[in-house]
């Protein structure tokens, strides 16, 4: 007989029942989720906090996200139901990110939470990408965050590539575009339709990005130390 990955949920009456027992004074919203065990994901909320939980249908794993004032701070996974319910109860009870991580080490998003509380949208976005890298860009993100000029720019991803805005509010971006080609190698182009033959290690890709930023005229026009408030504009492209 095939093993059921979430027999404990079945025995306890389902995901909603488990979460209601852990967080009795919280609101629970159940939503359709085709990839979820039982077909539903749950969001448990209390005041300005929420926790979203989705047990995966085909494996013993829970996807868990912690939310504060409308912003998701985590994108975590655990196989332990006790970690799901315990971290939800702790977070919805008002714990700080540090208190939560101390009680439930799998739920460590302290750097992300600190950046969020600072109000610096660019630093918050960098910390999110560092904590939860996508598209094989993790090594490049680590190298880029050590380069002050790129760190002052606002990162974003599109079509499996990363690029940089001069500020969080700037949307006219001619590049450069960075894509992982595997094995810690990255391409850097101004035109995403190009498929270059040259790939770089993470540190060299950062150098090439800086050269392209200067060439394309997308650098931030503000001296180091002036702060990142999201209101500076781009230098016009030549």
C-alpha positions, -999 to +999 in steps of 0.1 A: +000+000+000+014+034-010+025+055+020+005+088+025+029+117+030+007+136+054-010+109+075-007+131+106-028+158+089-055+132+081-055+118+116-058+154+131-088+163+108-069+182+081-048+213+077-074+237+089-080+218+121-043+215+129-037+252+124-068+262+144-056+241+173-022+258+172-036+294+167-071+293+182-077+331+181-066+336+145-085+339+113-079+310+088-085+313+051-084+282+030-077+285-007-076+261-037-041+249-044-037+222-071-002+212-059-013+209-022-021+177-003-059+177+000-061+205-026-059+234-002-034+258+012-041+279+043-033+314+055-035+320+092-036+357+103-037+378+133-037+416+132-008+427+108+008+392+106+001+361+087+016+327+079+008+308+047+011+270+047+009+245+018+016+208+023+029+194-009+008+167-025+035+142-036+061+145-009+064+151+029+071+188+027+054+220+039+059+253+021+057+281+047+058+318+044+057+345+071+041+378+064+042+412+081+021+442+071+014+428+037+049+418+028+062+382+027+095+379+046+101+342+042+100+314+017+107+283+038+103+245+037+101+219+064+090+183+067+080+187+104+044+196+112+055+207+147+077+233+131+049+246+109+024+249+138+050+261+164+065+288+142+030+300+132+019+303+168+051+321+178+050+345+149+013+353+152+019+358+189+040+388+182+076+374+183+104+394+166+122+377+137+151+370+161+129+355+187+113+333+161+146+321+147+158+313+182+127+292+189+124+277+155+158+277+137+144+267+103+125+300+103+155+323+102+148+354+081+164+379+104+184+397+077+153+401+055+132+413+084+159+439+095+160+452+059+123+454+058+120+473+091+147+498+079+123+509+051+151+506+025+133+489-003+165+482-023+183+465+006+151+446+014+151+433-022+188+423-021+183+404+012+153+386-003+173+375-033+202+364-011+180+344+012+159+328-016+180+329-048+163+318-081+174+307-115+209+296-104+219+332-096+230+326-059+268+330-065+263+360-086+240+377-060+266+371-033+294+387-054+271+416-065+262+424-029+299+428-021+302+455-048+291+489-034+280+504-067+257+474-076+245+472-040+232+508-043+211+497-073+178+480-071+179+443-083+151+425-101+146+394-122+128+389-155+128+359-178+154+340-157+178+369-157+188+396-132+192+433-139+194+465-119+173+497-117+190+529-106+163+532-079+133+512-067+110+535-087+129+535-120+115+511-147+133+522-179+162+497-178+183+490-208+204+463-191+227+447-183+211+413-180+228+384-161+219+348-166+232+316-151+245+290-175+254+265-148+286+255-129+289+289-114+292+307-148+271+336-160+265+356-192+261+394-192+243+411-221+226+444-230+201+426-253+183+396-239+179+382-275+217+377-276+232+343-267+268+351-261+296+325-262+315+340-233+305+332-197+322+345-165+327+335-129+306+354-104+332+380-095+342+387-132+305+389-141+301+417-115+330+436-132+314+432-166+281+444-152+297+475-138+313+482-172+279+478-189+262+500-163+286+527-172+283+522-209+245+521-209+242+550-185+221+533-159+242+542-128+228+559-098+236+596-097+244+600-060+276+598-041+283+569-018+268+574+017+239+596+005+214+569+014+190+548-007+156+563-005+142+552-038+137+587-052+169+593-073+165+591-110+186+574-137+213+592-157+198+595-192+212+569-216+233+583-244 
